[in-house]
Amino acid sequence: MLKTTFSQFMLRTGIYSGSNTRAMIPDLFRGLGAKRVILFSDRGLEKAGIVEKVAQIFDLTSHGVGPELVGTFLDITQDAESSTVNEATRYARELGADALLAVGGGSVLDTVKGVKYSLHNGLTDIKEAIPGGFKYETFPEASYIPIPHISVPTTAGTGSEVSPIAVIYNEEIQLKTNLINPFIAADMAVLDPDLTVSLPAGITAFTGFDALTHAIEALASPTATSITDAHALHAIRLIEQNIQTAVEEGTNVNARMEMLQASLMGITAFSFALNAIPVHNFAHAYGALFRIPHGLANAVFLPVVMESIPQLYLPKIKELAQALSVENEGNPEEVLSAVVEKIRALQQQVGLPADFESFHLSGEDLDRTVAAVASDPAAVAFPMPAELIRAVGERVVPLKVKS
């Protein structure tokens, strides 16, 4: 760790946590000066009753003294597609909205970041802002965006409610593009575990592994600092202690709360240690090509990549082992092996697959992944040779041998 080289840390989102904290949302918006709020979510959360649980709070505020909910936009699909961002932006303009409320998982939260950026910059097509697949704006070039913005995560995975990163899928070139700007993060995040208790076990499992991947990649990053390590290590501890309970006892509010806070800490570490992220590199490429949910892709790739690129994880392997409740005596290679074994055991305990067999990928599909992984924006900081990309792919894509 190069402690004296430049680093920056800007967690600018106010965080409100606890059961029923959603009741505070209209008041928080009032404090931000909001008058006309749009709620963004998805059809699945509408069916689950989550949208109504949040929307009805605005009916309880006295008209004339609090902000008004002027519309809901629910047509947000997996992967925060560019076309969805553009439609949502158009909707916000049509209704004269001055504030944005995001309720959902990473796709919803990232879509709303794209809407916020588009409104502020007068864009009608978010793709124009990210022509090469990667847009990185930092302070002081990046300026404050005065649009009141509150995020309410319904999964404990992406941590997108506080991150300065939006991953937006470009359908035209089949690429997950990255927009990074400290001011696209929400002004406030409301972590209400009651809104996550109905999340299905499978999604709870793979979104939890998304958070674990954020924390482990942050810890292993060559640009990690003591601040990012503190967030990463405690996120790993909390996930190890709570993910199985959250999956098996979905209504356990304590486990749900701990996973939400772990998710937030994991992405915080990841965002400000951002450098070598080979697991995400693979997950982005496979997700873009085959529409594999991001958390599931991370879950499958995590142990395989750790075994395939040991040099990245060995420097801090003893700290990682300790956080995962793994014996950390012995040489670093042995400890890494024990850590990978623990991650695989966790994978099995929460019912996650070890490969992508259910996606029925072919040899031709596997061939396409080499270029996709190499051209993903994440490859810039940590390029991997084609042989390594292929070798990792062969371990997660079971191919039927023709007789």
NORPE-V554749 format. One record per pair of residues at least 4 apart in sequence whose ideal C-beta (glycine too) atoms are under 8 Angstrom apart, sorted by the first residue. I is the first residue (numbers start at 0). GAP is how many residues later the second one is. D is the distance in Angstrom with one decimal. If there is no record, write none. Layout:
# NORPE-V554749
((I:GAP:D) (I:GAP:D))
This chain:
# NORPE-V554749
((0:223:5.9) (0:224:7.2) (1:220:7.7) (1:221:7.6) (2:222:7.1) (2:223:7.4) (4:218:7.7) (6:216:6.7) (6:218:4.9) (6:220:7.9) (6:265:7.3) (7:130:7.5) (7:264:6.9) (8:216:7.3) (8:218:5.2) (8:219:7.4) (8:263:4.9) (9:129:7.1) (9:154:7.4) (9:172:5.0) (9:262:7.6) (10:151:6.5) (10:257:5.8) (11:170:6.4) (11:171:7.6) (11:173:6.0) (11:175:8.0) (12:138:7.8) (12:148:7.0) (12:149:4.3) (12:172:5.2) (12:173:5.3) (12:174:6.7) (12:175:6.3) (12:176:5.1) (13:173:6.6) (13:174:4.4) (13:175:7.3) (14:147:7.0) (14:173:7.5) (14:174:5.2) (14:176:6.7) (14:249:6.9) (15:5:4.9) (15:8:6.0) (15:12:7.2) (15:172:6.5) (15:173:7.2) (15:174:5.0) (15:175:7.0) (16:4:6.4) (16:174:4.2) (16:175:8.0) (16:240:6.9) (16:243:7.2) (16:244:6.6) (17:173:7.5) (17:174:7.2) (17:175:7.8) (17:239:7.4) (18:173:6.7) (18:174:6.1) (18:175:5.3) (18:234:6.1) (18:238:7.8) (19:172:6.5) (19:174:6.2) (20:169:5.1) (20:170:6.8) (20:171:4.7) (21:31:6.9) (21:32:5.6) (21:35:6.3) (21:130:6.5) (21:168:6.0) (21:170:4.6) (21:172:7.5) (21:173:6.5) (22:34:5.9) (23:4:5.5) (23:166:6.7) (24:4:6.4) (24:29:6.9) (24:32:5.9) (24:33:8.0) (24:76:6.9) (24:125:6.2) (24:127:7.3) (24:165:6.1) (25:4:6.4) (25:31:6.0) (25:32:5.6) (25:34:7.9) (25:35:4.5) (25:40:4.8) (25:41:5.9) (26:4:6.6) (26:34:7.8) (26:39:7.2) (27:4:6.6) (27:122:6.0) (27:160:5.4) (27:162:7.4) (28:5:3.9) (28:8:5.8) (28:37:7.6) (28:38:4.4) (28:70:5.7) (28:72:7.5) (28:119:5.8) (28:121:6.5) (29:4:6.8) (29:35:7.7) (29:36:5.3) (29:37:5.8) (31:67:7.0) (31:116:3.7) (31:118:7.8) (31:155:5.9) (31:156:7.6) (32:115:6.3) (33:33:4.4) (33:64:6.1) (33:65:3.4) (33:114:4.1) (34:32:5.6) (34:33:6.8) (34:63:5.6) (34:64:7.3) (35:31:7.0) (35:32:5.9) (35:34:4.7) (35:59:7.0) (35:60:6.0) (35:61:5.1) (35:62:5.1) (35:63:6.6) (36:21:7.3) (36:30:5.1) (36:31:6.8) (36:32:5.2) (36:33:6.6) (36:60:6.9) (36:61:8.0) (36:62:4.5) (36:63:7.4) (36:64:5.4) (36:111:7.9) (37:31:7.7) (37:32:6.3) (37:33:4.9) (37:34:7.0) (37:35:6.1) (37:53:7.1) (37:54:5.5) (37:57:6.3) (37:59:4.4) (37:61:7.4) (37:62:6.2) (37:63:6.8) (38:12:6.9) (38:15:6.5) (38:16:5.9) (38:30:6.1) (38:32:7.5) (38:33:4.6) (38:34:7.4) (38:62:4.7) (38:64:6.2) (39:32:7.6) (39:33:5.0) (39:34:7.8) (39:36:6.5) (39:48:6.2) (39:60:6.8) (39:61:6.8) (39:62:5.2) (39:63:7.0) (39:64:7.4) (39:68:5.9) (39:71:6.5) (39:72:5.0) (39:75:7.3) (40:4:4.8) (40:5:6.5) (40:9:7.1) (40:10:4.9) (40:13:7.9) (40:31:6.9) (40:32:7.8) (40:33:5.5) (40:35:7.0) (40:61:7.7) (40:62:4.5) (40:63:5.0) (40:67:5.8) (41:4:7.1) (41:32:6.0) (41:33:7.8) (41:34:4.6) (41:35:7.3) (41:62:5.5) (41:63:8.0) (41:65:7.2) (41:66:5.8) (42:4:6.4) (42:31:5.5) (42:32:7.3) (43:4:6.3) (44:5:4.2) (44:6:5.5) (44:29:8.0) (44:58:6.6) (44:59:5.7) (44:63:7.9) (44:109:6.1) (45:4:7.6) (45:5:4.5) (45:6:7.7) (45:28:5.3) (47:150:5.3) (48:4:6.1) (48:149:7.7) (49:4:6.7) (49:53:6.6) (49:104:6.0) (49:145:5.7) (49:148:7.4) (50:4:5.8) (50:21:6.5) (50:23:6.8) (50:52:6.7) (51:4:5.9) (52:4:7.9) (52:142:6.9) (53:47:7.5) (53:49:5.3) (53:98:6.7) (53:141:7.6) (54:4:7.7) (54:14:6.0) (54:17:6.5) (55:4:7.1) (56:4:7.4) (57:8:7.4) (57:9:7.4) (57:10:7.0) (57:11:4.0) (60:4:7.0) (60:5:3.5) (60:6:7.6) (61:4:6.4) (62:5:7.3) (66:32:6.4) (68:32:7.9) (69:25:5.2) (69:26:7.6) (69:27:6.3) (70:20:6.9) (70:24:4.9) (70:26:7.2) (72:14:7.9) (72:15:5.1) (72:18:5.1) (72:19:7.7) (74:9:6.8) (74:12:6.8) (74:13:8.0) (75:4:7.4) (75:8:5.5) (75:12:7.1) (75:28:7.0) (75:31:5.9) (75:32:5.1) (75:35:5.1) (76:4:5.9) (76:7:6.0) (76:30:6.9) (77:29:5.6) (77:213:6.8) (77:215:6.8) (78:28:5.9) (78:88:7.8) (78:90:4.1) (78:97:7.0) (78:208:6.9) (78:209:7.8) (78:212:7.2) (78:215:7.5) (79:4:6.7) (79:5:6.6) (79:26:7.5) (79:27:4.8) (79:28:7.8) (79:30:4.0) (79:31:4.5) (79:34:6.6) (79:86:7.0) (79:87:6.5) (79:88:5.0) (79:89:6.1) (80:4:7.2) (80:87:7.5) (80:88:4.8) (80:90:5.8) (81:4:6.4) (81:32:7.9) (81:43:7.3) (81:44:5.3) (81:45:5.0) (81:86:5.8) (81:87:6.5) (81:88:5.4) (81:89:6.2) (81:90:7.8) (81:95:8.0) (82:4:6.4) (82:88:6.4) (83:4:6.1) (83:27:5.8) (84:4:6.3) (84:26:5.4) (84:29:3.7) (84:30:6.1) (84:33:6.7) (84:41:4.5) (84:83:6.1) (85:4:6.5) (85:32:7.4) (85:38:6.5) (85:39:5.7) (85:40:6.1) (86:4:6.4) (87:4:6.5) (87:23:6.0) (87:24:7.4) (87:26:7.8) (87:27:4.9) (88:4:6.5) (88:25:7.5) (88:26:4.8) (88:29:4.3) (88:30:6.2) (88:34:7.3) (88:35:7.2) (88:37:7.5) (89:4:6.3) (89:34:7.4) (90:4:6.5) (91:5:4.4) (91:8:7.2) (91:23:5.9) (91:27:6.3) (92:4:7.8) (92:26:7.2) (97:49:7.0) (97:50:7.0) (98:48:6.8) (98:49:3.9) (98:50:7.1) (98:51:7.8) (99:12:5.3) (99:15:6.3) (99:16:5.8) (99:47:6.3) (99:48:7.2) (99:49:4.8) (99:50:7.5) (100:49:5.3) (100:51:7.2) (101:6:5.5) (101:7:4.9) (101:9:7.5) (101:10:3.8) (101:47:7.5) (101:48:7.3) (101:49:4.5) (101:50:6.7) (101:59:7.6) (101:84:7.1) (102:5:6.7) (102:49:4.5) (102:51:6.5) (102:92:7.6) (103:4:2.8) (103:5:6.4) (103:48:7.8) (103:49:7.6) (103:50:5.4) (103:51:7.8) (104:4:7.1) (104:48:7.1) (104:49:5.9) (104:50:4.1) (104:52:6.8) (104:53:6.6) (104:98:8.0) (104:102:6.9) (105:4:5.8) (105:49:7.1) (105:51:6.4) (105:52:3.2) (105:54:4.7) (105:61:7.6) (105:104:7.8) (105:188:6.8) (106:4:6.2) (107:4:6.6) (108:4:6.8) (108:42:5.3) (108:44:6.7) (108:49:6.7) (108:51:3.8) (108:52:5.7) (108:77:7.9) (109:4:6.6) (109:48:7.6) (109:50:5.5) (109:56:4.4) (109:57:5.6) (109:58:6.3) (110:4:6.5) (110:57:7.7) (111:4:6.3) (111:37:7.2) (111:39:7.1) (112:4:6.4) (112:47:7.5) (112:53:3.9) (112:66:7.2) (112:71:4.3) (112:72:7.5) (113:4:6.1) (113:12:4.9) (113:52:5.5) (113:54:5.3) (113:65:6.9) (114:4:6.2) (115:4:6.3) (115:29:6.0) (115:31:5.4) (115:33:5.7) (115:68:5.8) (116:4:6.1) (116:6:7.3) (116:9:7.2) (116:12:6.6) (116:28:7.3) (116:49:7.4) (116:62:6.4) (116:64:6.8) (116:67:5.4) (117:4:7.9) (117:5:4.1) (117:6:7.4) (117:8:5.5) (117:11:7.5) (118:28:6.2) (119:25:4.6) (119:27:6.4) (120:8:6.9) (122:5:6.0) (122:6:6.0) (125:4:7.0) (125:42:6.0) (125:53:7.8) (126:4:7.3) (126:43:5.8) (126:45:7.2) (126:50:7.8) (128:6:5.8) (128:50:6.5) (129:4:6.8) (129:5:4.6) (129:38:6.9) (129:40:7.4) (129:47:4.3) (129:48:7.2) (129:49:5.6) (132:37:7.2) (132:40:7.7) (132:42:5.2) (132:44:4.6) (132:45:7.1) (132:243:7.9) (132:244:4.9) (133:43:6.8) (133:44:5.1) (133:243:3.9) (133:246:7.2) (134:42:7.7) (134:43:7.1) (134:44:5.0) (134:45:6.8) (134:46:7.7) (135:42:7.8) (135:44:4.7) (135:45:8.0) (136:4:5.8) (136:5:4.0) (136:43:6.8) (136:44:4.4) (137:4:5.7) (137:42:7.9) (137:43:7.8) (137:44:6.9) (138:43:5.7) (141:39:4.8) (141:40:5.9) (141:41:5.8) (142:40:6.9) (143:39:5.4) (144:4:7.9) (144:38:4.5) (144:39:6.9) (147:39:6.2) (148:37:4.8) (148:38:5.2) (148:39:7.9) (149:36:5.8) (149:37:6.6) (149:38:4.9) (149:39:7.4) (149:40:6.4) (150:9:7.2) (150:10:3.7) (150:11:7.7) (150:35:3.9) (150:37:7.6) (150:38:5.1) (150:39:7.5) (151:9:7.2) (151:37:7.4) (151:38:4.8) (151:39:8.0) (151:40:6.7) (151:43:6.7) (152:5:7.6) (152:6:7.6) (152:7:7.2) (152:8:4.7) (152:36:7.1) (152:38:6.6) (152:43:7.7) (152:107:6.5) (152:110:7.1) (153:41:5.2) (153:42:5.8) (153:45:6.8) (154:41:6.7) (154:44:6.1) (154:48:6.6) (154:49:7.7) (154:52:4.3) (154:108:7.8) (155:40:6.4) (155:48:7.5) (155:51:6.0) (155:52:6.1) (155:55:6.2) (155:90:7.3) (155:100:7.0) (155:103:3.6) (155:104:4.7) (155:106:6.8) (155:107:4.2) (156:49:7.5) (156:50:2.8) (156:51:6.5) (156:52:7.9) (156:53:4.0) (156:54:5.3) (156:106:5.7) (156:138:5.1) (157:5:7.6) (157:49:7.3) (157:52:6.1) (157:53:7.8) (157:105:7.1) (157:109:6.6) (157:136:7.6) (157:137:7.8) (158:4:5.7) (158:52:6.5) (158:55:6.5) (158:104:4.6) (158:105:5.1) (158:106:7.8) (158:107:5.7) (158:108:2.6) (158:109:6.9) (158:111:7.6) (159:5:7.5) (159:6:7.6) (159:107:6.9) (160:25:5.7) (160:28:3.9) (160:30:7.6) (160:103:6.9) (161:23:5.9) (161:24:6.9) (161:27:5.3) (161:102:5.5) (161:105:6.5) (161:106:6.3) (162:22:6.2) (162:104:4.6) (162:105:7.4) (162:107:7.6) (162:108:4.9) (163:16:5.7) (163:17:6.0) (163:18:4.6) (163:19:7.7) (163:20:6.2) (163:21:4.9) (163:107:5.8) (164:13:6.4) (164:14:7.3) (164:15:5.2) (164:102:8.0) (164:106:5.9) (164:109:8.0) (165:12:7.5) (165:13:4.5) (165:14:7.9) (165:18:5.9) (166:9:5.3) (166:10:7.3) (166:11:5.9) (166:117:7.4) (166:127:7.8) (167:8:7.5) (167:9:5.3) (167:10:7.9) (167:11:6.3) (168:6:7.6) (168:7:5.5) (168:8:7.4) (168:119:6.6) (169:4:7.4) (169:5:5.0) (169:6:7.7) (169:7:5.2) (173:114:5.2) (173:115:6.3) (173:198:7.9) (174:113:5.6) (174:200:7.7) (174:201:7.4) (175:108:4.4) (175:109:7.9) (175:111:6.3) (175:112:4.8) (175:200:7.2) (175:201:8.0) (176:200:7.0) (177:199:5.2) (177:200:8.0) (178:5:6.8) (179:94:8.0) (188:75:7.1) (190:66:7.3) (190:69:4.5) (190:70:6.8) (190:73:7.0) (191:4:7.8) (192:4:6.9) (192:60:4.8) (192:61:7.9) (192:63:3.8) (192:64:4.2) (192:67:6.1) (193:59:6.8) (195:8:7.9) (195:60:4.8) (195:63:7.7) (195:64:6.7) (196:53:5.6) (196:54:4.9) (196:56:6.7) (196:59:6.0) (197:52:7.1) (198:4:5.4) (198:5:5.0) (198:8:7.7) (198:51:6.7) (199:4:6.8) (199:50:7.9) (200:4:6.3) (200:46:4.9) (200:47:7.4) (200:49:6.6) (200:149:7.8) (200:150:6.7) (201:4:6.7) (201:149:6.7) (202:4:5.8) (202:92:7.7) (203:4:6.1) (203:39:7.9) (203:42:5.4) (203:43:5.0) (203:46:6.7) (203:55:7.9) (203:146:7.8) (204:4:6.6) (204:38:7.2) (204:42:5.0) (204:94:7.4) (204:145:3.9) (204:146:5.9) (204:147:5.3) (205:4:6.6) (205:87:6.3) (205:89:3.7) (205:90:4.2) (205:92:7.6) (205:93:5.1) (205:146:6.1) (206:4:7.0) (206:56:7.6) (206:88:4.6) (207:4:6.5) (207:31:6.0) (207:35:4.4) (207:38:6.7) (207:39:7.4) (207:51:6.0) (207:55:7.8) (207:87:7.7) (207:142:7.1) (208:4:6.2) (208:34:7.8) (208:86:5.8) (208:87:7.8) (208:89:5.8) (208:90:3.6) (208:93:6.8) (208:138:7.3) (208:141:7.8) (208:143:6.5) (209:4:6.7) (209:53:7.8) (209:84:6.3) (209:85:3.6) (209:88:5.1) (209:89:7.5) (210:4:6.6) (210:24:6.5) (210:28:6.0) (210:48:7.3) (210:51:5.7) (210:52:4.1) (210:55:4.3) (210:56:7.4) (211:4:6.2) (211:23:7.7) (211:24:6.7) (211:27:4.9) (211:31:7.6) (211:54:7.0) (211:90:7.2) (211:131:7.8) (211:134:8.0) (212:4:6.0) (212:66:5.3) (212:67:7.0) (212:70:7.7) (212:85:4.1) (212:86:7.5) (212:89:5.3) (213:4:6.2) (213:21:7.4) (213:49:7.9) (213:52:3.8) (213:53:5.2) (213:55:6.8) (213:56:4.0) (214:4:6.4) (214:16:7.7) (214:17:4.4) (214:18:7.6) (214:20:4.1) (214:21:4.8) (214:24:7.2) (214:47:7.7) (214:50:7.3) (214:51:4.0) (214:54:5.9) (214:55:7.2) (215:4:6.3) (215:16:7.4) (215:20:6.8) (215:63:7.7) (215:86:7.0) (215:90:7.7) (215:97:7.8) (215:104:6.7) (216:4:6.5) (216:53:6.1) (216:59:7.5) (216:60:4.9) (216:61:7.9) (216:62:5.8) (216:63:6.5) (217:6:6.3) (217:10:5.4) (217:11:7.9) (217:13:7.3) (217:14:4.3) (217:48:7.1) (217:51:3.5) (217:52:4.4) (217:55:4.4) (218:5:6.3) (218:9:7.9) (218:10:6.3) (218:13:4.3) (218:14:6.7) (218:17:7.4) (218:50:7.2) (218:54:7.9) (218:97:5.5) (218:100:7.1) (218:101:6.0) (219:4:7.5) (219:56:6.9) (219:92:5.1) (219:93:5.1) (219:95:7.7) (219:96:6.6) (220:7:7.4) (220:52:4.0) (220:53:7.1) (220:54:4.6) (220:55:5.8) (220:56:7.6) (221:53:5.3) (221:54:6.0) (222:50:5.6) (222:51:7.3) (222:52:4.4) (223:4:5.0) (223:5:5.7) (223:8:7.4) (223:45:7.7) (223:49:4.3) (223:92:7.9) (224:4:6.9) (224:47:7.5) (224:48:6.8) (225:4:6.5) (226:4:7.1) (226:45:7.2) (227:4:5.9) (227:40:7.6) (227:41:4.3) (227:44:5.3) (227:45:4.1) (228:4:5.9) (228:40:7.3) (228:87:7.9) (228:90:7.6) (229:4:6.6) (230:4:6.1) (230:34:4.3) (230:35:7.3) (230:37:4.8) (230:38:4.0) (231:4:6.5) (231:33:7.4) (231:34:6.9) (231:37:3.8) (231:38:7.8) (231:41:7.5) (232:4:6.6) (232:86:6.3) (232:87:7.9) (232:90:4.9) (233:4:6.3) (233:28:7.7) (233:31:6.0) (233:89:7.8) (234:4:6.3) (234:27:4.5) (234:28:7.5) (234:30:4.0) (234:31:4.0) (234:34:6.7) (235:4:6.3) (235:30:7.9) (235:84:6.9) (235:87:4.0) (235:88:6.2) (236:4:6.3) (236:86:5.0) (237:4:5.8) (237:20:5.0) (237:21:7.2) (237:23:6.7) (237:24:3.8) (237:27:7.6) (238:4:5.1) (238:20:6.9) (238:23:5.0) (238:27:7.7) (239:83:7.0) (239:84:5.2) (239:85:5.9) (239:106:7.2) (240:17:7.2) (241:4:5.6) (241:13:4.5) (241:16:4.4) (241:17:5.4) (241:20:7.2) (242:4:6.3) (242:16:6.7) (242:103:6.8) (242:107:5.9) (243:4:6.0) (243:102:7.5) (243:105:5.2) (243:106:6.0) (244:4:5.5) (244:7:5.4) (244:10:4.0) (245:4:7.1) (245:6:6.6) (245:9:4.3) (245:10:5.8) (245:12:8.0) (245:13:5.1) (246:103:4.6) (246:104:7.0) (248:6:6.8) (249:6:7.9) (251:4:6.4) (252:4:6.2) (253:4:6.5) (254:4:6.3) (255:4:6.5) (256:4:6.6) (257:4:6.1) (258:4:6.2) (259:4:6.6) (260:4:6.4) (261:4:6.0) (262:4:6.7) (263:4:6.3) (264:4:6.5) (265:4:6.2) (266:4:5.9) (267:4:6.7) (268:4:5.8) (269:4:6.6) (269:7:7.6) (273:107:7.7) (274:106:5.1) (274:107:7.1) (275:36:6.0) (275:105:5.8) (275:106:3.7) (276:4:6.0) (276:101:5.2) (276:104:7.3) (276:105:6.9) (277:4:6.6) (277:27:5.3) (277:31:5.9) (277:34:7.1) (277:100:7.7) (277:104:5.7) (277:106:6.3) (278:4:6.2) (278:19:5.8) (278:22:5.0) (278:23:5.4) (278:26:4.8) (278:27:8.0) (279:4:5.9) (279:18:6.9) (279:98:5.5) (280:4:6.7) (280:92:5.9) (280:95:5.2) (280:97:3.9) (280:98:5.6) (280:101:7.1) (280:103:7.3) (281:4:6.1) (281:15:7.1) (281:19:4.6) (281:23:6.6) (281:91:5.8) (281:107:7.9) (281:110:6.5) (282:4:5.7) (282:9:7.8) (282:11:5.8) (282:14:3.7) (282:15:4.7) (282:18:5.7) (283:4:6.2) (283:10:7.7) (283:92:5.0) (283:93:7.8) (283:94:6.1) (284:4:6.4) (284:84:6.1) (284:87:3.9) (284:88:4.4) (284:90:8.0) (284:91:4.8) (285:4:5.7) (285:6:5.3) (285:11:5.2) (285:15:7.9) (285:70:7.4) (285:83:6.4) (285:86:7.6) (286:4:6.8) (286:5:5.1) (286:6:7.2) (286:7:5.3) (286:10:5.2) (287:84:6.8) (287:88:7.9) (288:76:7.3) (288:79:6.2) (288:80:6.6) (288:83:5.5) (289:66:7.7) (289:69:5.7) (289:71:6.5) (289:75:6.9) (291:4:5.8) (291:5:4.6) (291:64:6.6) (291:67:6.2) (292:4:6.9) (293:4:6.4) (294:4:6.3) (295:4:6.6) (295:56:7.2) (295:57:7.9) (296:4:6.2) (297:4:6.0) (298:48:6.3) (298:53:4.9) (299:4:7.2) (299:52:7.5) (299:53:6.5) (299:54:6.7) (299:55:6.2) (299:56:6.2) (299:96:5.4) (300:4:5.2) (300:91:7.2) (300:95:6.6) (301:4:6.4) (301:41:6.1) (302:4:6.4) (302:37:4.8) (302:40:4.8) (302:41:5.2) (302:44:7.1) (302:51:8.0) (303:4:6.1) (303:88:5.7) (303:91:5.1) (303:92:6.0) (304:4:5.9) (304:87:6.3) (305:4:7.3) (305:7:5.4) (305:30:7.0) (305:33:7.3) (305:34:5.4) (305:37:7.4) (306:29:8.0) (306:33:5.6) (307:80:6.4) (307:83:6.6) (307:84:5.3) (307:87:7.9) (308:4:7.4) (308:75:7.7) (308:79:7.5) (309:4:5.7) (309:23:7.0) (309:26:5.7) (311:70:8.0) (312:4:5.7) (312:7:7.1) (312:23:5.9) (312:26:7.8) (313:18:4.7) (313:19:7.2) (313:22:6.1) (315:4:5.8) (316:4:6.1) (316:11:7.7) (316:15:5.1) (316:18:4.9) (316:19:5.0) (316:22:6.4) (317:4:6.5) (317:10:4.4) (317:14:7.2) (317:17:6.0) (318:4:6.5) (319:4:6.3) (319:19:5.8) (320:5:4.1) (320:6:7.0) (320:7:3.8) (320:14:5.0) (320:17:6.6) (320:18:5.2) (321:4:7.5) (321:6:5.4) (323:15:6.1) (323:18:5.2) (323:19:7.5) (324:17:7.7) (325:9:7.3) (325:12:5.1) (325:13:5.5) (325:16:4.9) (326:8:7.9) (326:11:6.4) (327:7:5.3) (328:6:7.8) (329:4:3.9) (329:5:5.7) (329:8:7.9) (330:4:7.2) (331:4:6.2) (332:4:6.6) (333:4:6.6) (334:4:6.3) (335:4:6.4) (336:4:6.5) (337:4:6.5) (338:4:6.5) (339:4:6.4) (340:4:6.4) (341:4:6.5) (342:4:6.4) (343:4:6.6) (343:10:7.0) (344:4:6.2) (345:4:6.4) (346:5:4.6) (346:6:8.0) (346:7:6.5) (347:4:7.4) (347:6:7.9) (352:4:6.7) (352:5:6.7) (353:42:7.9) (354:40:7.4) (354:41:4.8) (354:42:6.9) (354:43:5.6) (355:5:5.9) (355:40:5.5) (355:41:5.7) (355:42:7.8) (356:41:5.1) (360:4:4.1) (360:5:6.5) (360:36:4.8) (360:38:8.0) (361:4:7.2) (361:37:7.3) (362:4:6.6) (362:36:5.6) (363:4:6.8) (364:4:7.0) (364:32:7.0) (365:24:7.6) (365:27:5.2) (365:28:7.0) (365:31:5.1) (365:33:7.1) (367:4:6.1) (368:4:5.8) (368:20:6.9) (368:24:5.1) (368:28:7.9) (369:4:6.4) (369:16:5.2) (369:19:5.0) (369:20:5.7) (369:23:7.4) (370:4:5.9) (371:4:6.6) (372:6:6.7) (372:11:6.9) (372:16:4.7) (372:20:8.0) (373:5:5.6) (373:9:7.2) (373:10:7.3) (373:12:6.8) (373:15:6.5) (374:4:6.8) (377:4:7.2) (378:4:5.2) (378:5:6.9) (383:4:4.8) (383:5:5.5) (384:4:7.2) (385:4:6.1) (386:4:6.2) (387:4:6.4) (388:4:6.3) (389:4:6.4) (390:4:7.1) (391:4:6.9) (392:4:5.5) (393:5:7.9))
